[in-house]
């Protein structure tokens, strides 16, 4: 009889250790961290404590995620209310900048709309790139054209990470462009669902003024 046979027999006879509990109590096994041998009961207690530690860690993580999501929800709610109250393009643009800088800690922000009279400030190449995005872009690369929008605030070679968030009203009509001097702020592996929601909110706010196309002139950045 080998070890496999013994294991199979014990599985088939689960009452064995109930009927012979003195055998189980006297069995010894190596300590999981090395050193002296311990009883099976002690080994089970160690395993139980380890599972409890892992469970507590997981619960703490879930609580942390929940709190983080609550904070994000509050920020998005404040942005939504502020955008609803904004009754013109200039106020909307100011709300976007203030909210994203204060609540979302985005240091450099540009909002461009190529339906505005200043549409020539955004090249056809960049417009085409943004139209081709199916979700916000985040990462270390950005066109020099868009990086130059921040040149009055920071030397462009100090910018290390970027985000392009398309603005859509049926079709792409503009761009939210974010930049940071922190390379870890916008990375290719980060989730973009919050950026997508921000883009949707700003798009909807600006689309209210689409009835008068010439009013769509405000640019920030």
Secondary structure, 3 states (H helix, E strand, C coil): CCHHHHHHHHHHCCCHHHHCHHHHHHCEEECCCCCCEEEHHHHHHHHHHHHHHHHHHHHHHHHHHHHHHHHHHHHHHHHHHHHHHCCCHHHHHHHHHHHHHHCCCCCEEEEEECCCCCHHHCCHHHHHHHHCCCCCEEECCCCHHHHHHHCCCCCHHHCCEEEEEEEECCCEEEEEEEEECCCCCCCCCCCCHHHHHHHHHHHHHHHCCCCCHHHCCCCEC
